[in-house]
Amino acid sequence: MGLINVIKFSVILIVSIMGVGCTSVTVRPLEASYNVKHICIKENPKVEVDDFAQVIAEDLKRHNITSEFIALSPTAKTKVQDEDESFPDQYYMDITPSPDSCDFNLTYTARRSWDFVTYLSSADIAISDKNSRIAHAHYHLKGKGGLSPLKWQGVKTKIDPVMDKLLEFYK
């Protein structure tokens, strides 16, 4: 009977350890001194994570920042989709040109992983003024979430806290 209990305990311990998914979040918040009221969200045509840009727009609104989505032209989008996959994700973050009227731009990339269904496993969000990047956030599920059931949480559940940190000076 003692051996069976040791085996049960070992199995429970191993499953518990493997089930803990580690999430890494790195954020350089948008400083209040920029006084951002409006941001142009530049489309990344390579992102296939459903509702990612929509969640970002909702989060901006929650922090009293209006936004507009700047789409890549259909011709350019077709060209990008026909390109090979050799370019890194960050290449596509800034591929959509923004109008001169946009003082602040938000670019993004997001990756999915698959484990029975697809789920968000990493994302980068950057905010720039006309000269340089002024804020950045990175979300990453270490080991693609392992055996943790939390990896299947929706985009909103994962990205809301990241955006809250990114926009912590905008209430």
C-alpha positions in Angstrom: 0.0 0.0 0.0 2.9 2.4 0.7 4.4 2.0 -2.8 1.0 2.8 -4.4 0.7 6.0 -2.4 4.3 7.0 -3.3 3.4 6.4 -7.0 0.2 8.4 -6.8 2.0 11.2 -5.0 4.8 11.2 -7.7 2.3 11.3 -10.5 0.3 14.1 -8.9 3.6 16.1 -8.3 4.8 15.6 -11.8 1.5 16.6 -13.4 1.3 19.6 -11.1 4.8 20.8 -12.0 4.2 20.3 -15.7 0.8 22.0 -15.6 2.2 25.3 -14.4 2.6 27.4 -17.5 5.1 30.3 -17.3 4.1 33.6 -18.9 6.8 36.2 -19.5 5.7 39.8 -19.9 8.1 42.7 -20.5 6.8 46.2 -20.7 8.2 49.7 -21.3 5.1 51.8 -20.5 3.9 54.8 -22.5 4.9 57.8 -20.5 2.2 60.3 -19.6 4.4 63.2 -20.9 3.5 62.1 -24.4 -0.1 63.1 -23.7 -1.4 60.6 -26.3 -5.1 61.1 -27.2 -5.3 59.2 -30.5 -3.3 56.2 -32.0 -3.3 54.7 -35.5 -3.2 50.9 -35.3 -1.2 49.8 -38.4 -2.4 46.4 -39.8 0.0 43.5 -39.7 -1.2 41.3 -42.6 0.7 38.3 -41.3 -1.2 38.1 -37.9 -3.7 35.3 -38.0 -4.8 35.6 -34.4 -8.6 36.4 -34.4 -9.7 39.6 -32.8 -6.1 40.7 -31.8 -6.3 44.2 -33.2 -9.9 44.6 -31.9 -8.8 43.7 -28.4 -6.0 46.3 -28.6 -8.5 49.0 -29.8 -10.8 48.2 -26.9 -7.9 48.4 -24.5 -6.9 51.8 -25.8 -10.5 53.0 -25.5 -10.6 51.8 -21.9 -7.5 54.0 -21.2 -9.2 57.0 -22.9 -7.2 56.8 -26.1 -9.1 56.8 -29.4 -7.8 54.7 -32.3 -8.2 54.1 -36.0 -7.2 51.0 -37.9 -5.0 51.6 -40.9 -5.3 48.8 -43.3 -2.8 47.7 -45.9 -4.0 48.2 -49.4 -5.4 45.0 -51.1 -2.6 45.0 -53.7 0.1 45.2 -51.0 -1.6 42.7 -48.8 -1.7 40.1 -51.7 2.1 40.7 -52.3 2.9 40.3 -48.6 0.8 37.1 -48.4 2.6 35.7 -51.4 6.1 36.3 -49.8 8.0 33.4 -48.3 8.1 33.0 -44.6 11.8 33.9 -44.3 11.2 37.4 -42.9 10.9 37.7 -39.1 7.6 38.7 -37.5 8.9 42.1 -36.6 9.5 42.9 -40.3 5.7 43.0 -40.8 5.0 45.1 -37.8 5.8 48.3 -39.7 4.9 47.3 -43.2 1.6 49.3 -43.4 2.3 53.0 -44.1 0.6 55.5 -41.8 -1.0 58.8 -42.9 0.9 62.0 -42.0 -2.0 62.8 -39.7 -1.0 60.0 -37.3 1.2 61.5 -34.6 1.3 58.1 -32.8 1.3 54.6 -34.3 0.8 51.2 -32.8 2.3 48.2 -34.5 1.9 44.6 -33.4 2.7 41.0 -34.2 1.1 37.9 -32.6 1.8 34.2 -33.0 -0.4 31.2 -32.5 0.5 27.8 -31.4 -1.5 24.6 -31.7 -2.5 22.0 -29.1 -5.9 20.5 -30.2 -6.9 24.1 -31.1 -4.9 27.3 -31.8 -4.1 29.8 -29.0 -2.1 33.0 -28.6 1.5 32.1 -27.6 3.4 35.3 -28.1 2.8 39.0 -29.0 4.7 42.2 -29.4 3.1 45.6 -29.3 5.0 48.8 -30.0 4.0 52.5 -29.9 5.9 55.1 -31.8 5.8 58.8 -32.4 7.0 60.2 -35.7 10.6 59.7 -34.7 11.1 56.5 -32.7 9.6 53.8 -30.6 8.4 55.2 -27.3 6.7 52.2 -25.6 6.8 48.5 -26.0 5.2 45.3 -24.6 6.1 41.7 -25.1 4.0 38.7 -24.1 5.3 35.1 -24.3 4.1 31.8 -23.1 7.2 29.9 -22.1 7.3 26.4 -23.5 4.1 27.3 -25.4 2.2 26.9 -22.2 3.2 23.3 -21.5 0.4 21.3 -20.1 -1.3 24.3 -18.4 -5.0 24.7 -19.4 -4.5 28.5 -19.0 -2.8 28.5 -22.4 -6.2 28.2 -24.0 -7.5 31.5 -22.5 -8.7 34.0 -25.0 -6.8 36.9 -26.5 -8.6 39.4 -24.3 -7.8 37.6 -21.1 -4.1 37.4 -22.1 -3.6 40.9 -23.6 -5.7 43.1 -21.3 -3.2 42.9 -18.4 -0.3 43.6 -20.9 -2.1 46.6 -22.3 -2.9 47.8 -18.8 0.8 47.8 -18.0 1.7 49.4 -21.3 -0.9 52.2 -20.7 -0.5 52.4 -16.9 -0.2 56.2 -17.0 -3.4 56.6 -19.0 -6.5 56.1 -16.9 
